[in-house]
Amino acid sequence: MRLVFSGTPEVAVPALDALIASERHEVAAVVTRPDAPAGRGRRLVASPVAQRAEEAGIEVLKPARPRDEDFLARLREIAPDCCPVVAYGALLPGVALEVPARGWVNLHFSLLPAWRGAAPVQHAIMAGDEVTGASTFLIEEGLDSGPVYGVVTEEVRPTDTSGDLLTRLALAGAGLLAATMDGIEDGTLRAVPQPAEGVSLAPKITVEDARVDWTAPALRVDRVVRGCAPAPGAWTLFRGERLKLRQTAPAPGRTGLAPGEPVVGKNTVHVGTGSHAVELLWVQPQGRKPMAAADWARGVRIAPGERLGD
């Protein structure tokens, strides 16, 4: 089939690579978000998907909005049979959905209808899911509600961050998306409507969502830290400044600490929660680089009675 691929971040690149490598399909163009400021100099930088497409000699379209007439006119000229999508980052209007004969097919990183929305992997970890996965589905105007072509499953490991899990899902999902394109072309795949039950939503994680509540159980605290890593980064207050928590671990053997109460050992930092303690492993003070929590604690010299979260 003649394809126009839509995607923006690094997590979409494996799927683009899988389609470029396919002998059955032609990636005629790529649609991605416009160049964005990055780095200290805030220079405009092309998205990872745009950079990969340019390396492969593929035409790149960067509409400010996917309803722009110039973009729609070019899309019609290209005349794709199907438009696979991975983390494009903008809503597709109905007028764009009508262009490809076989529709727009999205690779979504959850087992639909669970975790519809912008942050499915983060929410799966924060909710304590033991299994998640990726789904390919036909895009319609609802939120991730279209009929599903196929799924792959993936175990959520006890120490997974959202970055770890998303990396694995991107690779597994790339194969799923390529296989979905094959099945659509040869007629062996039919999209199946999602069940009405089991729907859950995964809106974008806000900075406030990433704030640690030390009165919550230790497992919940650890899940928030892992789910918000690498971005936006879980955080707490210490001496009125924001302290990011880059890595923690539940410490069930350490009890008797009040929520937010830190205890510093020779090479350890434990903090009380609503159950047992968690151990801080890596932290990032405001305006500084990440560091070992024990090094941070030695430097700030935590006084008796001080609490994290205050």
Disulfide bonds with the S-S distance in Angstrom:
none
